[in-house]
Amino acid sequence: MASKTYKDQVDQENIQKLRNLLNSMPAFCGTYFRSLEATKSTRTRLSYAYDLNLFFSFLKDKNPAIAAMDLRHLPIDVLDQLSPIDIEEYLSYLQSYDKNGVTRTNKDHGILRKLSALRSMFQYFFKKGMIQSDISARVEVPKLHTKNIVRLDPDEVATMLDLVESGEKLTPAQLRNHAKTKLRDVAIVTLLLGTGIRVSECVGLNLTDIDFKNNKIRVVRKGGNEDIVYFSEEVAHALSDYLELDRANLQPAPGHEDAVFISLKNQRLTVRSVERLVKKYASNVTTLKKITPHKLRSTYGTNLYRETGDIYLVADVLGHTDVNTTKKHYAAIQEDRKRSAANVVKLREP
């Protein structure tokens, strides 16, 4: 029997978490989530479940008509008793609320995502004739404020790679582990900066996914499709150093034998582990930018677009299924290129 891929393992974990959440939500939600199985990834379905669970918890806490009801046995016609104002109050609540003694906040993007989950559910039940109206369609969508792309400048990229190699500016406790993880950390940061792959694609890499003869790796994209990503000699050098001088001497725990990047516990690195790793080094590079693995991806995408001017190539390399996604993120750079074109063509010699 073939061993499970990293994606298979993550999917199983997400499905179990989703089932646990559904046990505390109205029973009719199960019908909705089954309808998503053919079109949405387990990660997206789980995200929707967290958002909808928060919505129903809000109703139980704040809506007197629902407060005395058992959420699990809540009838679906309760959705017809709600009004757009109920949803607007929920969106206002999301800006700042307490949960388990912790104050949580949501900005525009977070509120919009939660509204999208609500709209998807209401739309489904309305389309199936299970509710009389879709009140979510009458709620104004929050206005999103555009943000500049956060990325590392060329000198910051060089500084970060130097810091990963040297361990300079790390705390004494961090330095003790740095001696054990330096080659691994250099390989990860170089790979992220040199290919633009997602952190989930990075931690999901298996040893058989790397082809040094052709300098390419096989990754599993967000939707589950496989893709080939090529890398430079600089990336190849960092990867081979780690694999030959470090990874080859490790004894991974059962079930983690195929993983490329291994933790100090001899298990496959998690997304959260890489996020902490990047934060640790980036915090010593710049205090003005919040650098995450996704910002390293943005750094690569920006550099590739500046060098090639080919938005379709950038979309393909980054694994965007819709080029409009790429255009949205790199619109400012595209505008700079368009502005520079104004002085390229001369109508008459000065």
SENUMI-209566 format. One record per atom (N, C-alpha, C): residue in one letter; x, y, z. Coordinates in steps of 0.1 Angstrom, whole numbers, padded with zeros to 4 digits, always signed. Layout:
aXYZ ...
# end
This chain:
m+0008-0012+0000 m+0000+0000+0000 m+0009+0013+0000 a+0006+0022-0009 a+0014+0034-0010 a+0012+0043+0003 s+0023+0049+0007 s+0023+0057+0019 s+0015+0070+0016 k+0009+0075+0027 k+0001+0087+0026 k+0010+0099+0022 t+0005+0108+0014 t+0012+0120+0011 t+0009+0130+0022 y+0017+0141+0022 y+0015+0151+0032 y+0001+0157+0031 k-0003+0159+0018 k-0017+0164+0016 k-0027+0155+0021 d-0026+0142+0020 d-0035+0132+0025 d-0036+0133+0040 q-0025+0134+0047 q-0024+0135+0061 q-0032+0148+0066 v-0029+0159+0059 v-0035+0172+0063 v-0050+0171+0061 d-0054+0165+0049 d-0068+0164+0046 d-0076+0156+0057 q-0069+0145+0061 q-0075+0137+0072 q-0077+0144+0085 e-0067+0152+0088 e-0067+0160+0101 e-0078+0170+0100 n-0079+0177+0088 n-0089+0187+0086 n-0103+0182+0087 i-0105+0170+0081 i-0118+0163+0081 i-0123+0160+0095 q-0113+0155+0103 q-0117+0152+0117 q-0120+0165+0125 k-0113+0175+0123 k-0116+0188+0129 k-0129+0193+0125 l-0132+0192+0112 l-0145+0196+0107 l-0157+0188+0113 r-0155+0175+0114 r-0165+0167+0121 r-0168+0171+0135 n-0157+0174+0142 n-0158+0178+0156 n-0166+0191+0157 l-0163+0200+0148 l-0170+0213+0149 l-0185+0211+0146 l-0188+0203+0136 l-0202+0201+0132 l-0210+0195+0143 n-0203+0188+0152 n-0211+0182+0164 n-0216+0193+0173 s-0211+0205+0172 s-0216+0216+0181 s-0224+0226+0173 m-0226+0224+0160 m-0234+0233+0152 m-0247+0227+0149 p-0257+0236+0144 p-0270+0230+0140 p-0269+0219+0130 a-0277+0209+0132 a-0276+0196+0124 a-0277+0199+0109 f-0285+0210+0105 f-0287+0212+0091 f-0274+0217+0084 c-0264+0221+0092 c-0252+0225+0086 c-0245+0214+0079 g-0247+0201+0084 g-0241+0190+0078 g-0244+0188+0063 t-0257+0192+0060 t-0261+0191+0046 t-0253+0201+0037 y-0252+0213+0042 y-0244+0223+0035 y-0230+0219+0033 f-0223+0214+0043 f-0209+0210+0042 f-0207+0198+0033 r-0216+0189+0033 r-0215+0178+0023 r-0216+0183+0009 s-0223+0194+0006 s-0224+0200-0007 s-0211+0206-0012 l-0202+0209-0002 l-0190+0216-0006 l-0179+0206-0009 e-0181+0193-0006 e-0170+0183-0007 e-0164+0182-0021 a-0173+0184-0032 a-0168+0183-0045 a-0161+0195-0051 t-0163+0206-0044 t-0157+0219-0050 t-0148+0226-0041 k-0147+0223-0028 k-0139+0231-0019 k-0129+0221-0012 s-0117+0226-0010 s-0106+0218-0003 s-0110+0217+0012 t-0104+0207+0018 t-0107+0205+0033 t-0103+0217+0041 r-0093+0224+0037 r-0088+0236+0044 r-0099+0247+0043 t-0105+0249+0031 t-0115+0259+0029 t-0128+0255+0037 r-0132+0242+0037 r-0144+0238+0044 r-0142+0240+0059 l-0130+0237+0064 l-0127+0239+0078 l-0128+0253+0082 s-0122+0262+0073 s-0123+0276+0076 s-0137+0281+0076 y-0146+0277+0067 y-0160+0280+0067 y-0166+0275+0080 a-0163+0263+0084 a-0169+0258+0097 a-0165+0267+0109 y-0153+0271+0110 y-0149+0280+0121 y-0157+0293+0121 d-0159+0298+0109 d-0166+0311+0107 d-0181+0309+0110 l-0187+0299+0106 l-0201+0297+0108 l-0204+0293+0123 n-0195+0285+0128 n-0196+0282+0142 n-0196+0294+0151 l-0187+0304+0147 l-0187+0317+0155 l-0200+0324+0153 f-0206+0324+0141 f-0219+0331+0138 f-0230+0325+0147 f-0231+0312+0147 f-0242+0306+0155 f-0239+0308+0170 s-0227+0308+0175 s-0224+0311+0189 s-0228+0325+0192 f-0226+0334+0183 f-0230+0348+0184 f-0245+0349+0186 l-0252+0342+0177 l-0267+0342+0178 l-0272+0337+0192 k-0266+0327+0196 k-0270+0321+0209 k-0267+0331+0221 d-0256+0338+0220 d-0252+0347+0231 d-0260+0360+0230 k-0263+0365+0218 k-0268+0378+0217 k-0283+0379+0213 n-0289+0368+0207 n-0302+0368+0202 n-0312+0362+0212 p-0320+0369+0219 p-0329+0364+0229 p-0338+0352+0224 a-0342+0353+0212 a-0351+0342+0206 a-0344+0329+0205 i-0331+0329+0204 i-0323+0317+0202 i-0316+0313+0215 a-0314+0322+0224 a-0306+0319+0236 a-0309+0306+0243 a-0322+0304+0244 a-0327+0292+0252 a-0327+0279+0244 m-0324+0280+0231 m-0324+0268+0222 m-0311+0261+0223 d-0311+0248+0220 d-0299+0239+0218 d-0295+0241+0204 l-0283+0246+0202 l-0278+0249+0189 l-0278+0237+0180 r-0275+0225+0185 r-0275+0213+0177 r-0288+0210+0171 h-0299+0214+0179 h-0313+0211+0174 h-0320+0223+0169 l-0312+0233+0165 l-0318+0245+0160 l-0325+0242+0147 p-0338+0246+0145 p-0344+0243+0132 p-0340+0253+0121 i-0339+0248+0109 i-0334+0257+0098 i-0343+0269+0096 d-0356+0268+0099 d-0364+0280+0097 d-0361+0292+0106 v-0352+0290+0115 v-0346+0301+0123 v-0339+0311+0114 l-0333+0306+0103 l-0326+0315+0094 l-0336+0324+0087 d-0349+0320+0086 d-0359+0329+0080 d-0364+0339+0090 q-0361+0337+0102 q-0365+0347+0113 q-0355+0358+0115 l-0343+0356+0109 l-0333+0366+0110 l-0335+0377+0100 s-0329+0389+0102 s-0330+0400+0093 s-0316+0404+0089 p-0314+0412+0078 p-0301+0418+0075 p-0294+0425+0087 i-0303+0431+0095 i-0297+0438+0107 i-0290+0429+0116 d-0295+0416+0118 d-0288+0406+0126 d-0274+0404+0121 i-0273+0403+0108 i-0260+0400+0102 i-0251+0412+0104 e-0256+0424+0102 e-0248+0436+0103 e-0243+0438+0118 e-0252+0434+0128 e-0247+0434+0142 e-0236+0424+0144 y-0237+0412+0137 y-0226+0402+0138 y-0213+0408+0132 l-0214+0414+0121 l-0202+0420+0115 l-0196+0430+0124 s-0204+0438+0130 s-0199+0448+0140 s-0192+0442+0152 y-0198+0431+0156 y-0193+0423+0168 y-0179+0418+0164 l-0177+0414+0152 l-0164+0408+0148 l-0153+0417+0149 q-0155+0430+0149 q-0144+0439+0149 q-0136+0438+0162 s-0143+0434+0173 s-0136+0432+0186 s-0145+0424+0195 y-0141+0412+0199 y-0149+0404+0208 y-0140+0395+0217 d-0146+0390+0228 d-0138+0382+0237 d-0142+0367+0235 k-0132+0358+0235 k-0135+0344+0234 k-0125+0337+0243 n-0130+0329+0252 n-0121+0321+0261 n-0111+0331+0268 g-0116+0343+0272 g-0107+0352+0279 g-0097+0360+0271 v-0098+0358+0258 v-0089+0365+0249 v-0097+0374+0240 t-0092+0387+0238 t-0098+0396+0229 t-0094+0394+0215 r-0103+0392+0206 r-0100+0389+0192 r-0105+0400+0183 t-0098+0403+0173 t-0102+0414+0164 t-0102+0409+0149 n-0109+0416+0141 n-0109+0413+0127 n-0109+0426+0119 k-0100+0426+0109 k-0100+0438+0100 k-0108+0435+0088 d-0108+0444+0078 d-0117+0443+0067 d-0117+0429+0060 h-0105+0424+0058 h-0104+0411+0051 h-0110+0400+0059 g-0108+0400+0072 g-0113+0389+0080 g-0128+0390+0081 i-0134+0402+0082 i-0148+0403+0082 i-0154+0399+0069 l-0148+0403+0058 l-0153+0399+0045 l-0153+0384+0043 r-0143+0377+0048 r-0142+0363+0047 r-0153+0356+0054 k-0156+0361+0066 k-0167+0355+0074 k-0181+0358+0068 l-0182+0370+0062 l-0195+0373+0055 l-0196+0364+0043 s-0185+0361+0036 s-0185+0352+0024 s-0190+0338+0028 a-0185+0333+0040 a-0190+0320+0045 a-0205+0320+0047 l-0210+0331+0053 l-0224+0332+0056 l-0232+0332+0043 r-0228+0340+0034 r-0235+0342+0021 r-0235+0328+0014 s-0224+0321+0014 s-0224+0308+0008 s-0234+0299+0013 m-0236+0299+0027 m-0245+0290+0033 m-0260+0294+0030 f-0263+0307+0032 f-0276+0312+0029 f-0280+0309+0015 q-0271+0312+0005 q-0273+0310-0009 q-0277+0295-0012 y-0269+0286-0005 y-0272+0272-0008 y-0286+0268-0003 f-0289+0271+0009 f-0302+0267+0015 f-0314+0274+0007 f-0312+0287+0003 f-0322+0293-0005 f-0324+0287-0019 k-0313+0283-0025 k-0313+0277-0038 k-0320+0263-0037 k-0318+0256-0026 k-0324+0243-0025 k-0339+0244-0019 g-0344+0256-0017 g-0357+0258-0013 g-0359+0255+0002 m-0348+0254+0010 m-0349+0251+0024 m-0352+0263+0033 i-0350+0275+0027 i-0354+0287+0034 i-0361+0296+0024 q-0369+0306+0029 q-0377+0314+0021 q-0370+0326+0014 s-0359+0331+0020 s-0352+0342+0015 s-0337+0342+0018 d-0329+0349+0011 d-0315+0350+0014 d-0312+0364+0019 i-0313+0365+0032 i-0311+0379+0037 i-0297+0383+0036 s-0287+0374+0035 s-0273+0378+0034 s-0270+0386+0022 a-0278+0384+0011 a-0276+0391-0001 a-0279+0406+0000 r-0286+0410+0011 r-0290+0423+0013 r-0281+0431+0023 v-0270+0424+0026 v-0260+0431+0035 v-0249+0436+0027 e-0245+0449+0030 e-0235+0456+0022 e-0221+0449+0025 v-0213+0447+0014 v-0200+0441+0016 v-0191+0451+0021 p-0183+0448+0031 p-0173+0458+0037 p-0163+0462+0026 k-0160+0475+0027 k-0151+0481+0017 k-0137+0477+0021 l-0130+0471+0011 l-0116+0467+0014 l-0106+0479+0011 h-0097+0481+0019 h-0087+0491+0017 h-0074+0484+0011 t-0070+0489+0000 t-0058+0483-0007 t-0046+0485+0001 k-0037+0476+0001 k-0024+0476+0008 k-0013+0475-0002 n-0002+0481+0002 n+0010+0479-0006 n+0016+0465-0004 i+0022+0460-0014 i+0028+0446-0013 i+0040+0448-0003 v+0040+0439+0008 v+0051+0439+0017 v+0061+0429+0012 r+0073+0433+0011 r+0083+0424+0005 r+0097+0429+0010 l+0107+0420+0009 l+0120+0424+0013 l+0127+0431+0001 d+0135+0441+0004 d+0143+0448-0007 d+0155+0439-0009 p+0162+0441-0020 p+0174+0432-0023 p+0184+0432-0012 d+0187+0443-0005 d+0197+0443+0006 d+0191+0436+0018 e+0178+0436+0020 e+0172+0429+0031 e+0173+0414+0029 v+0171+0410+0016 v+0172+0396+0013 v+0186+0391+0016 a+0196+0398+0012 a+0210+0394+0014 a+0213+0394+0029 t+0208+0404+0036 t+0210+0404+0051 t+0203+0392+0058 m+0191+0389+0053 m+0184+0378+0060 m+0191+0365+0058 l+0196+0362+0045 l+0203+0350+0043 l+0216+0349+0051 d+0223+0361+0052 d+0235+0361+0060 d+0232+0358+0075 l+0221+0363+0080 l+0217+0361+0094 l+0214+0346+0096 v+0207+0340+0086 v+0203+0326+0088 v+0216+0317+0088 e+0226+0321+0080 e+0238+0313+0080 e+0247+0316+0093 s+0247+0328+0097 s+0256+0331+0108 s+0250+0329+0122 g+0237+0331+0123 g+0230+0331+0136 g+0232+0343+0144 e+0238+0353+0138 e+0241+0366+0144 e+0227+0372+0149 k+0228+0378+0161 k+0216+0385+0167 k+0206+0376+0173 l+0208+0362+0172 l+0199+0353+0179 l+0202+0353+0194 t+0192+0349+0201 t+0194+0348+0216 t+0202+0336+0219 p+0208+0335+0231 p+0216+0324+0235 p+0208+0310+0233 a+0196+0311+0237 a+0188+0298+0236 a+0186+0295+0221 q+0183+0305+0213 q+0181+0302+0198 q+0194+0297+0192 l+0206+0303+0197 l+0219+0299+0191 l+0222+0284+0194 r+0217+0279+0205 r+0220+0265+0208 r+0213+0255+0198 n+0201+0259+0193 n+0195+0251+0183 n+0200+0254+0169 h+0205+0266+0167 h+0209+0271+0154 h+0220+0262+0149 a+0229+0257+0157 a+0240+0248+0153 a+0234+0235+0147 k+0222+0231+0152 k+0216+0219+0147 k+0208+0221+0134 t+0203+0233+0133 t+0193+0235+0122 t+0198+0245+0111 k+0210+0250+0112 k+0215+0260+0103 k+0213+0256+0088 l+0218+0245+0084 l+0217+0241+0070 l+0202+0239+0066 r+0194+0234+0075 r+0180+0232+0072 r+0173+0246+0070 d+0176+0255+0079 d+0170+0268+0078 d+0174+0276+0066 v+0187+0275+0063 v+0192+0281+0051 v+0185+0276+0038 a+0184+0263+0038 a+0177+0256+0026 a+0163+0261+0025 i+0155+0262+0036 i+0141+0266+0036 i+0140+0280+0031 v+0147+0290+0038 v+0146+0304+0034 v+0151+0306+0020 t+0161+0300+0015 t+0166+0301+0002 t+0156+0296-0008 l+0150+0284-0005 l+0139+0278-0013 l+0127+0287-0015 l+0123+0293-0004 l+0111+0302-0004 l+0114+0315-0012 l+0126+0320-0010 l+0129+0333-0017 l+0133+0330-0031 g+0137+0318-0034 g+0142+0315-0048 g+0132+0308-0057 t+0120+0305-0052 t+0110+0298-0060 t+0096+0304-0058 g+0094+0311-0047 g+0081+0316-0044 g+0070+0306-0041 i+0074+0294-0037 i+0064+0284-0034 i+0058+0287-0020 r+0046+0282-0018 r+0038+0285-0006 r+0045+0277+0005 v+0043+0281+0018 v+0049+0274+0029 v+0043+0260+0030 s+0031+0258+0027 s+0025+0245+0027 s+0031+0236+0017 e+0035+0241+0005 e+0041+0233-0005 e+0055+0230-0001 c+0062+0239+0007 c+0075+0236+0011 c+0075+0225+0021 v+0067+0226+0032 v+0067+0215+0042 v+0062+0202+0037 g+0054+0202+0026 g+0049+0190+0020 g+0058+0183+0011 l+0070+0188+0008 l+0080+0182-0001 l+0085+0169+0005 n+0086+0159-0004 n+0092+0146-0001 n+0105+0145-0008 l+0114+0136-0004 l+0127+0134-0010 l+0126+0131-0024 t+0116+0124-0028 t+0114+0120-0042 t+0109+0131-0051 d+0105+0142-0045 d+0100+0154-0052 d+0111+0163-0058 i+0124+0160-0054 i+0135+0169-0058 i+0143+0162-0069 d+0145+0169-0080 d+0153+0164-0092 d+0164+0174-0094 f+0176+0170-0089 f+0188+0179-0091 f+0193+0179-0105 k+0191+0168-0112 k+0196+0168-0126 k+0190+0179-0134 n+0177+0182-0132 n+0170+0192-0140 n+0167+0204-0131 n+0172+0205-0119 n+0169+0216-0110 n+0154+0219-0109 k+0146+0209-0105 k+0132+0211-0103 k+0126+0203-0092 i+0115+0208-0087 i+0108+0201-0076 i+0093+0199-0080 r+0087+0189-0075 r+0073+0186-0077 r+0065+0191-0064 v+0056+0200-0066 v+0048+0205-0055 v+0033+0202-0057 v+0026+0201-0046 v+0011+0200-0046 v+0005+0213-0043 r-0002+0219-0053 r-0007+0232-0051 r-0020+0232-0042 k-0025+0244-0039 k-0036+0246-0030 k-0048+0237-0034 g-0051+0236-0047 g-0063+0228-0051 g-0060+0213-0052 g-0048+0209-0049 g-0045+0195-0049 g-0038+0191-0062 n-0036+0200-0072 n-0030+0196-0084 n-0014+0196-0083 e-0008+0187-0089 e+0007+0187-0089 e+0012+0197-0099 d+0024+0203-0096 d+0030+0212-0105 d+0045+0211-0104 i+0052+0215-0114 i+0067+0215-0114 i+0072+0229-0113 v+0081+0231-0104 v+0088+0244-0101 v+0103+0242-0103 y+0109+0251-0111 y+0123+0250-0113 y+0130+0260-0104 f+0143+0256-0100 f+0151+0264-0091 f+0165+0267-0096 s+0171+0277-0091 s+0184+0282-0095 s+0195+0273-0089 e+0208+0276-0094 e+0219+0269-0088 e+0221+0273-0073 e+0218+0285-0070 e+0219+0290-0056 e+0210+0281-0047 v+0197+0279-0051 v+0188+0271-0044 v+0193+0256-0043 a+0198+0252-0055 a+0203+0238-0056 a+0214+0236-0046 h+0223+0245-0044 h+0234+0244-0035 h+0230+0243-0021 a+0220+0252-0017 a+0215+0252-0003 a+0208+0239+0000 l+0200+0234-0010 l+0193+0221-0008 l+0202+0209-0006 s+0212+0209-0015 s+0221+0197-0015 s+0230+0197-0003 d+0234+0209+0002 d+0242+0210+0014 d+0233+0204+0026 y+0221+0208+0027 y+0212+0203+0038 y+0210+0188+0036 l+0207+0183+0024 l+0203+0169+0023 l+0215+0160+0025 e+0227+0164+0020 e+0239+0156+0021 e+0246+0157+0035 l+0246+0168+0041 l+0254+0170+0053 l+0245+0170+0066 d+0232+0170+0065 d+0223+0171+0076 d+0212+0160+0075 r+0204+0162+0065 r+0192+0153+0064 r+0196+0138+0063 a+0207+0135+0056 a+0211+0121+0055 a+0215+0114+0068 n+0218+0122+0078 n+0222+0117+0091 n+0211+0116+0101 l+0199+0120+0097 l+0187+0120+0106 l+0180+0107+0106 q+0173+0104+0117 q+0165+0092+0117 q+0150+0097+0120 p+0143+0099+0109 p+0129+0104+0111 p+0120+0095+0118 a+0110+0100+0125 a+0101+0092+0132 a+0092+0084+0122 p+0086+0073+0126 p+0078+0066+0117 p+0067+0074+0111 g+0065+0073+0098 g+0055+0081+0091 g+0061+0094+0085 h+0073+0097+0089 h+0079+0110+0084 h+0092+0107+0076 e+0094+0095+0072 e+0106+0091+0066 e+0108+0098+0052 d+0097+0102+0045 d+0099+0108+0032 d+0100+0123+0032 a+0098+0129+0044 a+0098+0143+0044 a+0112+0149+0042 v+0112+0160+0035 v+0125+0167+0032 v+0129+0174+0045 f+0121+0183+0050 f+0124+0191+0061 f+0119+0185+0074 i+0129+0182+0083 i+0126+0175+0095 i+0129+0184+0108 s+0120+0183+0118 s+0121+0191+0130 s+0131+0185+0139 l+0134+0191+0150 l+0143+0186+0160 l+0137+0174+0167 k+0124+0172+0166 k+0117+0160+0171 k+0116+0149+0161 n+0124+0151+0150 n+0125+0141+0139 n+0111+0139+0132 q+0103+0149+0131 q+0091+0148+0124 q+0090+0159+0113 r+0081+0157+0103 r+0080+0167+0093 r+0077+0180+0099 l+0084+0190+0094 l+0081+0204+0099 l+0066+0208+0095 t+0060+0216+0104 t+0047+0220+0101 t+0047+0235+0095 v+0036+0239+0090 v+0035+0253+0085 v+0038+0263+0096 r+0032+0260+0108 r+0035+0269+0119 r+0049+0270+0123 s+0056+0259+0122 s+0071+0259+0125 s+0079+0268+0115 v+0075+0267+0103 v+0082+0275+0093 v+0079+0290+0095 e+0066+0293+0098 e+0062+0306+0101 e+0071+0312+0113 r+0072+0304+0123 r+0080+0309+0134 r+0095+0311+0130 l+0100+0301+0122 l+0114+0302+0118 l+0117+0315+0110 v+0108+0318+0100 v+0109+0330+0092 v+0108+0343+0101 k+0099+0343+0110 k+0097+0354+0119 k+0110+0356+0128 k+0116+0346+0132 k+0128+0346+0141 k+0139+0354+0134 y+0142+0350+0121 y+0153+0357+0114 y+0149+0370+0108 a+0136+0371+0103 a+0132+0384+0097 a+0132+0395+0107 s+0128+0392+0120 s+0127+0403+0130 s+0141+0410+0132 n+0152+0403+0129 n+0165+0409+0130 n+0170+0416+0117 v+0161+0416+0107 v+0164+0422+0094 v+0157+0436+0093 t+0144+0436+0097 t+0136+0448+0096 t+0126+0449+0107 t+0124+0460+0113 t+0114+0462+0123 t+0102+0469+0117 l+0103+0474+0104 l+0092+0482+0098 l+0083+0473+0090 k+0087+0461+0088 k+0078+0452+0080 k+0076+0439+0087 k+0063+0434+0086 k+0060+0421+0092 k+0062+0411+0081 i+0073+0404+0083 i+0077+0394+0072 i+0073+0380+0076 t+0065+0374+0068 t+0060+0360+0069 t+0065+0352+0057 p+0063+0339+0057 p+0067+0331+0045 p+0059+0336+0033 h+0047+0341+0034 h+0040+0346+0023 h+0046+0359+0017 k+0052+0366+0026 k+0059+0379+0022 k+0072+0375+0014 l+0078+0364+0017 l+0090+0359+0009 l+0085+0355-0004 r+0073+0349-0005 r+0067+0346-0018 r+0064+0358-0026 s+0059+0369-0019 s+0057+0382-0026 s+0070+0388-0031 t+0081+0386-0023 t+0094+0391-0027 t+0098+0385-0040 y+0097+0371-0041 y+0100+0364-0053 y+0092+0369-0065 g+0079+0370-0063 g+0070+0374-0073 g+0073+0388-0079 t+0076+0397-0069 t+0079+0410-0073 t+0092+0411-0081 n+0102+0404-0077 n+0115+0403-0084 n+0113+0397-0098 l+0105+0386-0099 l+0103+0380-0112 l+0096+0389-0121 y+0086+0396-0116 y+0079+0405-0125 y+0087+0417-0129 r+0095+0422-0120 r+0104+0434-0124 r+0114+0429-0135 e+0119+0417-0134 e+0129+0412-0143 e+0123+0409-0157 t+0111+0403-0157 t+0105+0398-0169 t+0094+0407-0175 g+0086+0414-0166 g+0075+0421-0171 g+0064+0413-0176 d+0065+0400-0174 d+0055+0390-0179 d+0046+0385-0167 i+0034+0391-0166 i+0025+0388-0156 i+0019+0374-0157 y+0018+0369-0169 y+0014+0355-0171 y+0024+0345-0166 l+0037+0348-0168 l+0047+0339-0163 l+0047+0339-0148 v+0046+0351-0142 v+0045+0352-0127 v+0033+0344-0122 a+0022+0345-0128 a+0010+0337-0124 a+0013+0322-0125 d+0019+0318-0136 d+0022+0304-0138 d+0031+0299-0128 v+0042+0306-0125 v+0052+0301-0116 v+0047+0301-0102 l+0039+0311-0098 l+0034+0312-0084 l+0022+0302-0082 g+0017+0296-0093 g+0006+0287-0092 g-0007+0293-0090 h-0009+0305-0095 h-0022+0312-0095 h-0031+0306-0107 t-0043+0301-0103 t-0051+0296-0114 t-0058+0307-0122 d-0058+0319-0116 d-0064+0331-0123 d-0054+0342-0124 v-0051+0346-0135 v-0041+0357-0137 v-0045+0370-0130 n-0058+0372-0129 n-0063+0384-0122 n-0059+0385-0108 t-0057+0373-0101 t-0052+0373-0088 t-0038+0379-0088 t-0030+0375-0097 t-0016+0380-0098 t-0017+0395-0101 k-0025+0399-0110 k-0026+0413-0114 k-0030+0422-0102 k-0039+0416-0094 k-0044+0424-0082 k-0032+0426-0072 h-0024+0416-0070 h-0013+0418-0061 h-0001+0426-0066 y+0001+0426-0079 y+0012+0433-0085 y+0008+0445-0093 a-0004+0450-0091 a-0009+0461-0098 a-0001+0474-0097 a+0005+0476-0085 a+0013+0488-0083 a+0025+0488-0092 i+0032+0476-0093 i+0044+0475-0101 i+0040+0476-0115 q+0029+0471-0119 q+0024+0472-0133 q+0022+0486-0137 e+0016+0494-0127 e+0014+0508-0130 e+0027+0516-0132 d+0037+0512-0124 d+0050+0518-0125 d+0056+0516-0139 r+0054+0504-0144 r+0059+0500-0157 r+0052+0508-0168 k+0039+0510-0166 k+0031+0517-0176 k+0035+0532-0176 r+0038+0537-0164 r+0042+0551-0163 r+0056+0553-0170 s+0065+0544-0168 s+0078+0545-0174 s+0077+0545-0189 a+0067+0539-0194 a+0065+0538-0209 a+0063+0551-0215 a+0058+0561-0207 a+0055+0574-0213 a+0067+0581-0219 n+0079+0578-0214 n+0091+0585-0219 n+0100+0576-0227 v+0095+0564-0231 v+0103+0555-0239 v+0103+0559-0254 v+0091+0562-0259 v+0089+0565-0273 v+0091+0580-0275 k+0100+0584-0284 k+0103+0598-0287 k+0096+0602-0300 l+0089+0612-0300 l+0082+0616-0313 l+0091+0624-0322 r+0100+0631-0316 r+0110+0638-0325 r+0123+0640-0317 e+0134+0641-0323 e+0146+0642-0317 e+0147+0656-0310 p+0153+0657-0298 p+0154+0670-0291 p+0164+0679-0299 
# end
